Amino acid sequence: MFDLNLKDKVILITGGSDGLGFASAKLLSEQGAKVALCGRRGDYLKEKANIIKEETKNDVLDIQCDVTDADQCKNLVEQTISHFKAIDVLVNNAGTSAAAGFENVTDQNWEDDINLKLMAAVRLCRLVLPIMKENKSGSIINAAIGGGKTPNAGSLPTSVTRAAGINLTKSLSNEFAPFNIRVNAICIGLIKSAQWERRAGNSDVNQLYEEMSKRVPMGKVGKEIDYANLVAFLSSDRSAYITGTAINVDGGLCPVV
C-alpha cells in the first residue's frame, strides 16, 4: 500500500457513521490516522466506530453531534481536542440529497439545507482554523457536488448550497494559505451509497446503478472508496501544494473542470 504518511494525524470527519464518511474514516484509520467521527445517532455511531477500531486496531473517537446546532459543533471540536490534543484535518462531509424544482422548495427547505451544508461547514471551519493557525498547518476538505458548478434543472436547494460551499472553499484557501492551511472541495458524482439503496426501495438497486451508469462518460457508477481515496490524499502531505481546488470525482460526468 502506498504510504500517505498519515500516522498519528488527527482527522475530524462529520457524517462519519455511514456511506462516504464511514468509508473515509475506515481508510484513514487503516493509514494510521487518529479519527474522530460524528453523527446524529449516538448508538449507531458508536457501533460503526467500534467496527473501525476492531479492524484497524487504532484509536477512533465517536461523538454524537448534529452539525446544524452551533453548540454541538463547539462540543465536537472541544471533545476532539481534549482526547487527541490536536486537529490536523477537518472533513466537512455531513449532508444529504435535496433536489426539487424551484416551485416545490419551501423557505424551510432552503433554511434547512443552508444550515446543514453551508453553515455547518462555516461553524466548524471557524472553530478549527485558530487551532490550525497556531500550528501553521492544516487541511480542510469540503464535500460538494458537480451541480455546484453546473446545476441541472430540479436540483434545488442542493446545487445552490454546494455552490456556496465551493465559494467558501476558495475564499478560505486564499485567506489562510499564508498559514500553510489548505482548503479544497470534492465534487461528488454518482457514487454507490446507502442513499441510492434507500431510493431504490423494493426495486433492484443494481438495475438503478446500471441506468445511472449510462449518464457517466466512463460508463460506471463510482464506489465509496473512490471518494475516500481522495479524502486520504488531500489529508496527507502528499498534497502539500494543492489548495483552493474543487476536484470532480464523477467519472467525467460534470461538464466543467
C-alpha positions as CSV (number, residue, x, y, z in Angstrom):
1,M,0.0,0.0,0.0
2,F,1.2,3.5,-0.9
3,D,2.2,5.2,2.4
4,L,0.5,8.6,2.7
5,N,2.3,9.3,6.0
6,L,-1.0,9.8,7.9
7,K,0.2,8.0,11.0
8,D,-1.0,10.0,14.1
9,K,-2.6,12.8,12.1
10,V,-5.8,13.8,13.9
11,I,-8.7,13.9,11.4
12,L,-12.2,15.1,12.3
13,I,-15.0,13.8,9.9
14,T,-18.6,14.9,10.1
15,G,-21.3,12.5,8.9
16,G,-18.9,9.7,9.6
17,S,-21.2,6.8,10.6
18,D,-22.4,5.9,7.1
19,G,-21.6,5.9,3.4
20,L,-18.8,8.1,2.1
21,G,-17.9,9.4,5.6
22,F,-17.6,5.9,7.1
23,A,-15.6,4.7,4.1
24,S,-13.2,7.6,4.6
25,A,-12.9,7.2,8.3
26,K,-12.1,3.5,7.8
27,L,-9.4,4.2,5.2
28,L,-7.8,7.0,7.2
29,S,-7.7,4.8,10.3
30,E,-6.1,2.0,8.2
31,Q,-3.5,4.5,7.2
32,G,-2.7,5.2,10.8
33,A,-4.6,8.4,11.4
34,K,-6.4,9.2,14.6
35,V,-10.0,9.6,13.6
36,A,-12.8,11.5,15.3
37,L,-16.2,11.0,13.7
38,C,-19.6,12.4,14.4
39,G,-23.2,11.6,13.6
40,R,-26.7,12.3,15.0
41,R,-27.5,8.7,16.1
42,G,-25.2,8.0,19.1
43,D,-25.6,4.2,19.5
44,Y,-25.4,3.6,15.8
45,L,-22.3,5.9,15.6
46,K,-20.6,4.0,18.4
47,E,-21.3,0.7,16.7
48,K,-19.8,1.9,13.4
49,A,-16.8,3.4,15.2
50,N,-16.2,0.1,17.0
51,I,-16.1,-1.7,13.6
52,I,-13.3,0.6,12.5
53,K,-11.4,0.1,15.9
54,E,-11.7,-3.7,15.6
55,E,-10.5,-3.8,12.0
56,T,-7.6,-1.2,12.3
57,K,-6.6,-1.6,16.0
58,N,-6.4,2.2,16.0
59,D,-7.9,4.9,18.2
60,V,-11.3,6.1,16.9
61,L,-13.4,8.7,18.8
62,D,-17.1,8.8,18.3
63,I,-19.0,12.0,19.3
64,Q,-22.8,12.4,18.8
65,C,-23.4,15.7,17.1
66,D,-26.0,17.4,15.0
67,V,-23.9,19.8,12.9
68,T,-26.9,22.1,12.4
69,D,-26.5,23.0,16.1
70,A,-23.8,25.5,16.9
71,D,-23.3,24.4,20.5
72,Q,-23.0,20.8,19.4
73,C,-20.4,21.8,16.8
74,K,-18.4,23.5,19.6
75,N,-18.7,20.4,21.8
76,L,-17.5,18.2,18.9
77,V,-14.3,20.3,18.4
78,E,-13.7,20.6,22.2
79,Q,-14.0,16.8,22.8
80,T,-11.7,16.1,19.8
81,I,-9.1,18.4,21.2
82,S,-9.5,17.1,24.7
83,H,-9.0,13.5,23.5
84,F,-6.4,13.9,20.8
85,K,-4.8,17.2,21.7
86,A,-4.9,18.4,18.1
87,I,-6.9,18.6,14.9
88,D,-4.8,18.4,11.7
89,V,-7.6,17.8,9.2
90,L,-11.3,18.7,9.1
91,V,-13.6,16.9,6.6
92,N,-16.9,18.6,6.3
93,N,-18.7,15.6,4.9
94,A,-22.2,15.8,6.5
95,G,-25.1,16.3,4.1
96,T,-28.0,14.7,2.3
97,S,-29.5,14.9,-1.1
98,A,-32.2,17.5,-1.5
99,A,-33.3,18.1,-5.1
100,A,-36.5,19.6,-6.4
101,G,-37.9,22.1,-8.8
102,F,-37.8,25.8,-7.7
103,E,-41.6,26.0,-7.2
104,N,-41.6,23.0,-4.8
105,V,-38.8,24.3,-2.5
106,T,-40.2,26.0,0.6
107,D,-38.5,28.6,2.8
108,Q,-38.0,25.9,5.4
109,N,-36.4,23.6,2.8
110,W,-33.9,26.4,1.9
111,E,-33.1,27.2,5.5
112,D,-32.6,23.5,6.5
113,D,-30.3,22.9,3.5
114,I,-28.2,26.0,4.1
115,N,-27.9,25.2,7.8
116,L,-26.8,21.6,7.1
117,K,-24.5,22.0,4.1
118,L,-23.2,25.6,4.4
119,M,-23.5,26.9,7.9
120,A,-22.2,23.6,9.5
121,A,-19.1,24.0,7.4
122,V,-18.8,27.6,8.3
123,R,-19.1,26.9,12.1
124,L,-16.6,24.1,12.1
125,C,-14.1,26.0,10.0
126,R,-14.4,28.9,12.4
127,L,-13.7,26.5,15.3
128,V,-10.7,24.7,13.8
129,L,-8.9,27.4,11.9
130,P,-7.5,29.1,15.1
131,I,-6.0,25.7,16.0
132,M,-4.5,25.2,12.6
133,K,-3.2,28.8,12.5
134,E,-1.4,28.2,15.8
135,N,0.2,25.0,14.3
136,K,0.9,26.7,11.0
137,S,-0.5,23.7,9.3
138,G,-3.8,22.1,8.4
139,S,-6.1,20.7,5.7
140,I,-9.9,21.3,5.3
141,I,-11.9,19.2,2.9
142,N,-15.4,20.2,2.0
143,A,-17.8,17.8,0.3
144,A,-19.6,19.3,-2.7
145,I,-21.2,18.1,-6.0
146,G,-20.6,18.8,-9.6
147,G,-24.0,20.5,-9.6
148,G,-22.5,23.2,-7.5
149,K,-20.5,24.2,-10.7
150,T,-23.1,23.4,-13.4
151,P,-26.6,22.8,-11.9
152,N,-29.2,20.8,-13.6
153,A,-33.0,21.6,-13.6
154,G,-34.7,20.4,-10.5
155,S,-31.6,20.4,-8.3
156,L,-32.6,22.9,-5.7
157,P,-31.7,23.7,-3.0
158,T,-28.6,21.5,-3.0
159,S,-27.0,23.0,-6.1
160,V,-27.1,26.4,-4.6
161,T,-25.7,25.4,-1.1
162,R,-23.0,23.3,-2.7
163,A,-22.1,26.3,-5.0
164,A,-21.8,28.4,-1.8
165,G,-19.6,25.7,-0.3
166,I,-17.2,25.8,-3.3
167,N,-17.0,29.6,-3.0
168,L,-16.3,29.2,0.7
169,T,-13.5,26.7,-0.1
170,K,-11.8,29.2,-2.5
171,S,-12.3,32.1,-0.1
172,L,-10.8,30.3,2.8
173,S,-7.9,28.9,0.8
174,N,-6.9,32.4,-0.3
175,E,-7.1,33.8,3.2
176,F,-5.4,31.1,5.1
177,A,-2.7,30.0,2.6
178,P,-0.1,32.2,4.4
179,F,-0.6,29.9,7.5
180,N,0.1,26.8,5.4
181,I,-3.6,25.8,5.7
182,R,-5.0,24.1,2.6
183,V,-8.7,24.2,1.8
184,N,-10.2,22.0,-1.0
185,A,-13.5,20.7,-2.1
186,I,-14.5,17.3,-3.6
187,C,-17.3,17.4,-6.1
188,I,-19.0,14.1,-5.8
189,G,-20.8,12.5,-8.8
190,L,-22.9,9.3,-9.0
191,I,-21.4,7.0,-6.3
192,K,-22.9,3.8,-4.9
193,S,-24.2,4.5,-1.4
194,A,-26.9,3.8,1.1
195,Q,-28.9,6.8,-0.1
196,W,-29.3,5.1,-3.5
197,E,-30.3,1.9,-1.9
198,R,-33.0,3.7,0.1
199,R,-34.2,5.5,-3.1
200,A,-34.4,2.1,-4.9
201,G,-36.8,0.9,-2.2
202,N,-38.1,-2.6,-3.2
203,S,-36.6,-2.3,-6.6
204,D,-33.3,-3.8,-7.6
205,V,-30.6,-1.2,-6.8
206,N,-28.2,-2.8,-9.3
207,Q,-30.6,-2.0,-12.0
208,L,-30.8,1.6,-10.8
209,Y,-27.0,1.7,-10.9
210,E,-27.0,0.4,-14.5
211,E,-29.3,3.2,-15.6
212,M,-27.2,5.8,-13.8
213,S,-24.1,4.5,-15.4
214,K,-25.5,5.4,-18.8
215,R,-25.1,9.1,-17.9
216,V,-21.4,8.8,-16.9
217,P,-18.7,9.1,-19.6
218,M,-16.7,6.3,-18.0
219,G,-19.8,4.1,-18.2
220,K,-19.9,3.2,-14.5
221,V,-21.1,4.4,-11.1
222,G,-18.3,5.2,-8.6
223,K,-17.6,3.4,-5.3
224,E,-17.3,4.9,-1.9
225,I,-13.6,4.1,-1.9
226,D,-13.1,6.5,-4.8
227,Y,-14.2,9.4,-2.6
228,A,-12.3,8.0,0.4
229,N,-9.0,7.7,-1.6
230,L,-9.2,11.4,-2.5
231,V,-10.0,12.4,1.1
232,A,-6.9,10.5,2.3
233,F,-4.7,12.1,-0.4
234,L,-5.9,15.6,0.5
235,S,-5.5,14.9,4.2
236,S,-1.8,14.0,3.6
237,D,1.3,16.0,3.0
238,R,1.5,14.3,-0.5
239,S,-1.0,17.1,-1.5
240,A,1.0,19.9,0.2
241,Y,0.9,22.2,-2.8
242,I,-2.8,21.7,-3.6
243,T,-5.3,24.3,-2.3
244,G,-8.3,26.2,-3.5
245,T,-9.5,23.4,-5.8
246,A,-12.8,21.7,-6.3
247,I,-11.9,18.3,-7.7
248,N,-14.5,16.2,-9.6
249,V,-14.9,12.6,-8.6
250,D,-17.5,11.6,-11.1
251,G,-16.2,9.6,-14.0
252,G,-16.3,12.7,-16.2
253,L,-20.0,13.5,-15.5
254,C,-19.6,17.2,-14.7
255,P,-19.2,19.1,-18.0
256,V,-16.7,21.6,-16.5
257,V,-13.3,21.1,-14.7
